[in-house]
């Protein structure tokens, strides 16, 4: 293969890592504070 695609493997891995961290934080917040999160949903 000549050249690299605009969206390379490093970008994919970086985005996947970021998404995994963000998803983990969101799940942690939902799991730890279900009542608080339920109150925040209407404002999102």
VMD Tcl script that draws the C-alpha trace (Angstrom):
set ca {
  {0.00 0.00 0.00}
  {1.28 3.44 -0.87}
  {0.60 6.33 1.46}
  {-1.66 6.25 4.48}
  {-5.42 6.67 4.67}
  {-6.68 9.97 6.08}
  {-8.04 8.02 9.04}
  {-5.25 5.77 10.29}
  {-5.07 3.02 12.88}
  {-3.56 5.38 15.44}
  {-6.55 7.72 15.11}
  {-8.93 4.78 15.45}
  {-7.17 3.50 18.57}
  {-7.07 6.98 20.10}
  {-10.76 7.59 19.46}
  {-11.63 4.14 20.80}
  {-9.65 4.79 23.98}
  {-11.31 8.19 24.48}
  {-14.78 6.74 23.88}
  {-14.07 3.88 26.30}
  {-12.96 6.30 29.04}
  {-15.95 8.61 28.52}
  {-18.37 5.68 28.43}
  {-16.80 4.29 31.62}
  {-17.23 7.61 33.42}
  {-20.83 7.92 32.25}
  {-21.63 4.37 33.37}
  {-19.92 5.03 36.71}
  {-21.99 8.18 37.26}
  {-25.22 6.40 36.28}
  {-24.40 3.44 38.52}
  {-23.34 5.54 41.51}
  {-25.95 8.27 41.32}
  {-29.10 6.90 39.61}
  {-31.37 9.38 41.35}
  {-29.19 12.39 40.59}
  {-28.75 11.30 36.97}
  {-32.50 10.81 36.64}
  {-32.98 14.41 37.71}
  {-30.37 15.64 35.21}
  {-31.84 13.85 32.18}
  {-34.58 16.47 31.51}
  {-31.94 19.21 31.40}
  {-29.67 17.45 28.88}
}
mol new
graphics top color blue
foreach p $ca { graphics top sphere $p radius 0.5 }
foreach p [lrange $ca 0 end-1] q [lrange $ca 1 end] { graphics top cylinder $p $q radius 0.2 }
display resetview
